[in-house]
Amino acid sequence: MPLAVGVVGDDEPGRALLAALAERGVDCGDVVVEPGFRTITKVRLLAGGPSALKFQVARYDVEDRLSRTAPDSPGSARASPASPPARAPRRSPTTATAP
């Protein structure tokens, strides 16, 4: 079984990533869900017509820095395929995402 290790935010992109990995049978038990952290999001701007080749014109990343606390510190939660990640208070959306 594949195993994912890393950190996601307690936000919609983080929940979507964990759900997509779990649907594909990936063990997400070692993924840390960090309240207040924004899940890193890569946005690519593509050019090209509907029937033409697409090419990347630009890319920008939405990232936060993690604090230097231990992953098992209070407030952090490990993701579990059997249960949804712990939820932090909702923040207003500040990231742009693209499919």
C-alpha positions as CSV (number, residue, x, y, z in Angstrom):
1,M,0.0,0.0,0.0
2,P,1.4,3.5,-0.9
3,L,2.2,5.7,2.1
4,A,2.0,9.5,2.1
5,V,4.1,11.6,4.5
6,G,3.9,15.4,4.8
7,V,1.9,18.3,6.0
8,V,-1.4,19.8,4.8
9,G,-3.4,22.7,6.1
10,D,-6.8,22.4,7.8
11,D,-8.4,23.9,4.7
12,E,-10.3,22.8,1.6
13,P,-7.2,22.1,-0.6
14,G,-5.8,19.9,2.2
15,R,-9.1,18.0,2.7
16,A,-9.4,17.5,-1.1
17,L,-5.9,16.2,-1.3
18,L,-6.4,13.7,1.6
19,A,-9.7,12.6,0.1
20,A,-8.2,12.0,-3.4
21,L,-5.3,10.1,-2.0
22,A,-7.6,7.9,0.3
23,E,-9.8,7.1,-2.7
24,R,-6.8,5.8,-4.5
25,G,-5.8,3.6,-1.5
26,V,-3.0,5.7,-0.2
27,D,-2.3,5.5,3.6
28,C,-2.5,9.1,4.9
29,G,-1.9,8.2,8.5
30,D,1.5,10.0,8.6
31,V,0.2,13.2,7.0
32,V,0.0,16.0,9.6
33,V,-3.0,18.4,9.4
34,E,-1.7,21.7,10.7
35,P,-4.3,24.3,11.9
36,G,-3.7,27.7,10.5
37,F,-1.4,26.4,7.7
38,R,-2.4,26.8,4.1
39,T,-1.9,23.7,2.0
40,I,0.6,24.5,-0.7
41,T,-1.2,25.2,-4.0
42,K,0.4,25.3,-7.4
43,V,-1.5,27.4,-10.0
44,R,-0.6,27.1,-13.7
45,L,-1.7,29.5,-16.4
46,L,-2.0,27.7,-19.7
47,A,-2.3,29.1,-23.3
48,G,-3.7,27.5,-26.4
49,G,-7.0,27.1,-28.1
50,P,-9.6,24.3,-27.5
51,S,-8.1,22.1,-30.3
52,A,-4.5,23.3,-30.0
53,L,-1.7,22.2,-27.8
54,K,-1.6,23.8,-24.4
55,F,1.5,25.3,-23.0
56,Q,2.3,26.8,-19.6
57,V,2.7,30.6,-19.7
58,A,3.2,31.1,-16.0
59,R,3.0,29.4,-12.6
60,Y,2.7,30.7,-9.1
61,D,2.7,28.9,-5.8
62,V,0.7,29.8,-2.7
63,E,2.8,28.7,0.3
64,D,3.1,29.3,4.1
65,R,6.1,28.6,6.3
66,L,5.7,26.0,9.1
67,S,6.7,26.9,12.6
68,R,9.5,24.8,14.2
69,T,7.2,22.9,16.6
70,A,7.0,19.2,16.7
71,P,4.4,17.6,14.5
72,D,2.8,15.9,17.5
73,S,2.4,19.2,19.4
74,P,-1.0,20.3,20.7
75,G,-3.1,21.6,17.8
76,S,-1.6,19.3,15.2
77,A,-3.5,16.3,14.1
78,R,-2.5,13.2,12.0
79,A,-4.8,12.5,9.1
80,S,-6.6,9.2,9.2
81,P,-8.4,7.4,6.3
82,A,-11.0,6.2,8.8
83,S,-11.8,9.7,10.1
84,P,-11.7,13.2,8.7
85,P,-8.9,15.5,10.0
86,A,-9.4,17.6,13.0
87,R,-11.0,20.9,12.1
88,A,-9.6,24.3,13.1
89,P,-11.8,27.5,13.1
90,R,-12.5,28.5,9.5
91,R,-10.6,31.4,8.0
92,S,-11.7,33.5,5.2
93,P,-10.5,32.1,1.8
94,T,-7.2,33.6,0.8
95,T,-5.9,31.2,-1.8
96,A,-6.7,30.9,-5.5
97,T,-6.9,27.4,-6.8
98,A,-7.0,26.0,-10.3
99,P,-8.1,22.6,-11.5
